[in-house]
Amino acid sequence: MARKHRVETRLNDRELGLLKDFADSLDIPMSEALRTLVQSLAIRRPPHSLND
């Protein structure tokens, strides 16, 4: 699947370190680690409307 959107993230040093550790533990790039985390959040939370 082709990626259609680019996202800029701003992380502090601690958050960046945690993301790097997570990526290294899975032996994947940090961008893929971030995508994995976002997808796991989407699975845990029920969908909601922005109009609520």
Backbone as XML, in Angstrom:
<?xml version="1.0"?>
<chain id="A" units="angstrom">
  <residue number="1" name="MET">
    <atom name="N" x="0.854" y="-1.174" z="0.000"/>
    <atom name="CA" x="0.000" y="0.000" z="0.000"/>
    <atom name="C" x="0.902" y="1.240" z="0.000"/>
  </residue>
  <residue number="2" name="ALA">
    <atom name="N" x="0.645" y="2.140" z="-0.888"/>
    <atom name="CA" x="1.430" y="3.371" z="-0.957"/>
    <atom name="C" x="0.996" y="4.332" z="0.141"/>
  </residue>
  <residue number="3" name="ARG">
    <atom name="N" x="1.967" y="4.990" z="0.719"/>
    <atom name="CA" x="1.679" y="5.980" z="1.763"/>
    <atom name="C" x="1.300" y="7.290" z="1.087"/>
  </residue>
  <residue number="4" name="LYS">
    <atom name="N" x="0.233" y="7.905" z="1.555"/>
    <atom name="CA" x="-0.267" y="9.127" z="0.928"/>
    <atom name="C" x="0.027" y="10.374" z="1.737"/>
  </residue>
  <residue number="5" name="HIS">
    <atom name="N" x="0.358" y="10.212" z="3.018"/>
    <atom name="CA" x="0.501" y="11.369" z="3.889"/>
    <atom name="C" x="1.847" y="11.360" z="4.595"/>
  </residue>
  <residue number="6" name="ARG">
    <atom name="N" x="2.376" y="12.538" z="4.792"/>
    <atom name="CA" x="3.587" y="12.704" z="5.588"/>
    <atom name="C" x="3.197" y="13.423" z="6.864"/>
  </residue>
  <residue number="7" name="VAL">
    <atom name="N" x="3.819" y="13.046" z="7.941"/>
    <atom name="CA" x="3.503" y="13.647" z="9.234"/>
    <atom name="C" x="4.798" y="14.081" z="9.893"/>
  </residue>
  <residue number="8" name="GLU">
    <atom name="N" x="4.789" y="15.281" z="10.419"/>
    <atom name="CA" x="5.933" y="15.755" z="11.193"/>
    <atom name="C" x="5.648" y="15.485" z="12.658"/>
  </residue>
  <residue number="9" name="THR">
    <atom name="N" x="6.599" y="14.877" z="13.338"/>
    <atom name="CA" x="6.441" y="14.616" z="14.766"/>
    <atom name="C" x="7.507" y="15.385" z="15.523"/>
  </residue>
  <residue number="10" name="ARG">
    <atom name="N" x="7.138" y="15.860" z="16.678"/>
    <atom name="CA" x="8.092" y="16.550" z="17.545"/>
    <atom name="C" x="8.166" y="15.786" z="18.851"/>
  </residue>
  <residue number="11" name="LEU">
    <atom name="N" x="9.316" y="15.224" z="19.107"/>
    <atom name="CA" x="9.515" y="14.413" z="20.302"/>
    <atom name="C" x="10.620" y="15.034" z="21.148"/>
  </residue>
  <residue number="12" name="ASN">
    <atom name="N" x="10.470" y="14.938" z="22.463"/>
    <atom name="CA" x="11.575" y="15.380" z="23.307"/>
    <atom name="C" x="12.626" y="14.270" z="23.329"/>
  </residue>
  <residue number="13" name="ASP">
    <atom name="N" x="13.749" y="14.531" z="23.967"/>
    <atom name="CA" x="14.851" y="13.568" z="23.949"/>
    <atom name="C" x="14.450" y="12.223" z="24.542"/>
  </residue>
  <residue number="14" name="ARG">
    <atom name="N" x="13.667" y="12.248" z="25.613"/>
    <atom name="CA" x="13.234" y="11.000" z="26.253"/>
    <atom name="C" x="12.335" y="10.200" z="25.309"/>
  </residue>
  <residue number="15" name="GLU">
    <atom name="N" x="11.373" y="10.879" z="24.694"/>
    <atom name="CA" x="10.452" y="10.203" z="23.775"/>
    <atom name="C" x="11.202" y="9.640" z="22.578"/>
  </residue>
  <residue number="16" name="LEU">
    <atom name="N" x="12.143" y="10.396" z="22.058"/>
    <atom name="CA" x="12.930" y="9.938" z="20.915"/>
    <atom name="C" x="13.748" y="8.709" z="21.293"/>
  </residue>
  <residue number="17" name="GLY">
    <atom name="N" x="14.314" y="8.733" z="22.494"/>
    <atom name="CA" x="15.078" y="7.580" z="22.967"/>
    <atom name="C" x="14.210" y="6.342" z="23.102"/>
  </residue>
  <residue number="18" name="LEU">
    <atom name="N" x="13.004" y="6.528" z="23.637"/>
    <atom name="CA" x="12.080" y="5.397" z="23.776"/>
    <atom name="C" x="11.674" y="4.843" z="22.412"/>
  </residue>
  <residue number="19" name="LEU">
    <atom name="N" x="11.424" y="5.733" z="21.456"/>
    <atom name="CA" x="11.062" y="5.283" z="20.113"/>
    <atom name="C" x="12.217" y="4.526" z="19.481"/>
  </residue>
  <residue number="20" name="LYS">
    <atom name="N" x="13.430" y="5.040" z="19.647"/>
    <atom name="CA" x="14.600" y="4.365" z="19.094"/>
    <atom name="C" x="14.788" y="2.995" z="19.735"/>
  </residue>
  <residue number="21" name="ASP">
    <atom name="N" x="14.633" y="2.911" z="21.061"/>
    <atom name="CA" x="14.750" y="1.620" z="21.755"/>
    <atom name="C" x="13.704" y="0.632" z="21.252"/>
  </residue>
  <residue number="22" name="PHE">
    <atom name="N" x="12.474" y="1.118" z="21.071"/>
    <atom name="CA" x="11.392" y="0.265" z="20.568"/>
    <atom name="C" x="11.727" y="-0.239" z="19.165"/>
  </residue>
  <residue number="23" name="ALA">
    <atom name="N" x="12.179" y="0.659" z="18.303"/>
    <atom name="CA" x="12.535" y="0.278" z="16.937"/>
    <atom name="C" x="13.684" y="-0.728" z="16.940"/>
  </residue>
  <residue number="24" name="ASP">
    <atom name="N" x="14.703" y="-0.474" z="17.762"/>
    <atom name="CA" x="15.846" y="-1.376" z="17.824"/>
    <atom name="C" x="15.441" y="-2.759" z="18.340"/>
  </residue>
  <residue number="25" name="SER">
    <atom name="N" x="14.516" y="-2.783" z="19.313"/>
    <atom name="CA" x="14.093" y="-4.074" z="19.877"/>
    <atom name="C" x="13.360" y="-4.920" z="18.842"/>
  </residue>
  <residue number="26" name="LEU">
    <atom name="N" x="12.714" y="-4.266" z="17.885"/>
    <atom name="CA" x="12.002" y="-4.989" z="16.824"/>
    <atom name="C" x="12.814" y="-5.090" z="15.538"/>
  </residue>
  <residue number="27" name="ASP">
    <atom name="N" x="13.990" y="-4.449" z="15.543"/>
    <atom name="CA" x="14.866" y="-4.410" z="14.370"/>
    <atom name="C" x="14.136" y="-3.840" z="13.145"/>
  </residue>
  <residue number="28" name="ILE">
    <atom name="N" x="13.464" y="-2.705" z="13.376"/>
    <atom name="CA" x="12.748" y="-2.011" z="12.304"/>
    <atom name="C" x="13.125" y="-0.530" z="12.343"/>
  </residue>
  <residue number="29" name="PRO">
    <atom name="N" x="12.918" y="0.197" z="11.239"/>
    <atom name="CA" x="13.196" y="1.632" z="11.240"/>
    <atom name="C" x="12.270" y="2.372" z="12.217"/>
  </residue>
  <residue number="30" name="MET">
    <atom name="N" x="12.724" y="3.532" z="12.683"/>
    <atom name="CA" x="11.911" y="4.302" z="13.626"/>
    <atom name="C" x="10.577" y="4.709" z="13.016"/>
  </residue>
  <residue number="31" name="SER">
    <atom name="N" x="10.538" y="4.986" z="11.721"/>
    <atom name="CA" x="9.265" y="5.358" z="11.093"/>
    <atom name="C" x="8.262" y="4.218" z="11.177"/>
  </residue>
  <residue number="32" name="GLU">
    <atom name="N" x="8.749" y="2.993" z="10.998"/>
    <atom name="CA" x="7.867" y="1.832" z="11.096"/>
    <atom name="C" x="7.436" y="1.601" z="12.545"/>
  </residue>
  <residue number="33" name="ALA">
    <atom name="N" x="8.332" y="1.857" z="13.484"/>
    <atom name="CA" x="7.995" y="1.719" z="14.902"/>
    <atom name="C" x="6.903" y="2.718" z="15.282"/>
  </residue>
  <residue number="34" name="LEU">
    <atom name="N" x="7.023" y="3.936" z="14.799"/>
    <atom name="CA" x="6.005" y="4.950" z="15.088"/>
    <atom name="C" x="4.664" y="4.553" z="14.480"/>
  </residue>
  <residue number="35" name="ARG">
    <atom name="N" x="4.693" y="4.059" z="13.251"/>
    <atom name="CA" x="3.461" y="3.608" z="12.591"/>
    <atom name="C" x="2.835" y="2.455" z="13.383"/>
  </residue>
  <residue number="36" name="THR">
    <atom name="N" x="3.660" y="1.537" z="13.878"/>
    <atom name="CA" x="3.174" y="0.414" z="14.675"/>
    <atom name="C" x="2.491" y="0.899" z="15.945"/>
  </residue>
  <residue number="37" name="LEU">
    <atom name="N" x="3.094" y="1.872" z="16.623"/>
    <atom name="CA" x="2.493" y="2.417" z="17.840"/>
    <atom name="C" x="1.158" y="3.090" z="17.559"/>
  </residue>
  <residue number="38" name="VAL">
    <atom name="N" x="1.092" y="3.866" z="16.496"/>
    <atom name="CA" x="-0.156" y="4.553" z="16.143"/>
    <atom name="C" x="-1.238" y="3.526" z="15.804"/>
  </residue>
  <residue number="39" name="GLN">
    <atom name="N" x="-0.880" y="2.509" z="15.061"/>
    <atom name="CA" x="-1.857" y="1.474" z="14.714"/>
    <atom name="C" x="-2.336" y="0.734" z="15.954"/>
  </residue>
  <residue number="40" name="SER">
    <atom name="N" x="-1.452" y="0.490" z="16.910"/>
    <atom name="CA" x="-1.873" y="-0.207" z="18.129"/>
    <atom name="C" x="-2.825" y="0.663" z="18.946"/>
  </residue>
  <residue number="41" name="LEU">
    <atom name="N" x="-2.626" y="1.963" z="18.934"/>
    <atom name="CA" x="-3.563" y="2.864" z="19.613"/>
    <atom name="C" x="-4.923" y="2.852" z="18.922"/>
  </residue>
  <residue number="42" name="ALA">
    <atom name="N" x="-4.921" y="2.823" z="17.609"/>
    <atom name="CA" x="-6.174" y="2.819" z="16.855"/>
    <atom name="C" x="-6.975" y="1.556" z="17.124"/>
  </residue>
  <residue number="43" name="ILE">
    <atom name="N" x="-6.296" y="0.452" z="17.360"/>
    <atom name="CA" x="-6.975" y="-0.811" z="17.631"/>
    <atom name="C" x="-7.614" y="-0.783" z="19.016"/>
  </residue>
  <residue number="44" name="ARG">
    <atom name="N" x="-6.940" y="-0.156" z="19.975"/>
    <atom name="CA" x="-7.423" y="-0.142" z="21.359"/>
    <atom name="C" x="-8.564" y="0.825" z="21.594"/>
  </residue>
  <residue number="45" name="ARG">
    <atom name="N" x="-8.646" y="1.867" z="20.799"/>
    <atom name="CA" x="-9.672" y="2.885" z="21.025"/>
    <atom name="C" x="-10.790" y="2.742" z="20.007"/>
  </residue>
  <residue number="46" name="PRO">
    <atom name="N" x="-12.010" y="2.831" z="20.455"/>
    <atom name="CA" x="-13.113" y="2.751" z="19.496"/>
    <atom name="C" x="-13.131" y="3.993" z="18.601"/>
  </residue>
  <residue number="47" name="PRO">
    <atom name="N" x="-13.567" y="3.829" z="17.368"/>
    <atom name="CA" x="-13.646" y="4.989" z="16.489"/>
    <atom name="C" x="-14.618" y="6.029" z="17.035"/>
  </residue>
  <residue number="48" name="HIS">
    <atom name="N" x="-14.343" y="7.284" z="16.771"/>
    <atom name="CA" x="-15.230" y="8.349" z="17.222"/>
    <atom name="C" x="-15.361" y="9.383" z="16.124"/>
  </residue>
  <residue number="49" name="SER">
    <atom name="N" x="-16.384" y="10.117" z="16.226"/>
    <atom name="CA" x="-16.635" y="11.176" z="15.256"/>
    <atom name="C" x="-15.994" y="12.467" z="15.742"/>
  </residue>
  <residue number="50" name="LEU">
    <atom name="N" x="-15.414" y="13.220" z="14.848"/>
    <atom name="CA" x="-14.859" y="14.527" z="15.212"/>
    <atom name="C" x="-15.948" y="15.521" z="15.536"/>
  </residue>
  <residue number="51" name="ASN">
    <atom name="N" x="-17.186" y="15.187" z="15.176"/>
    <atom name="CA" x="-18.310" y="16.086" z="15.423"/>
    <atom name="C" x="-18.920" y="15.914" z="16.803"/>
  </residue>
  <residue number="52" name="ASP">
    <atom name="N" x="-18.461" y="14.902" z="17.556"/>
    <atom name="CA" x="-19.031" y="14.656" z="18.904"/>
    <atom name="C" x="-18.651" y="15.747" z="19.870"/>
  </residue>
</chain>
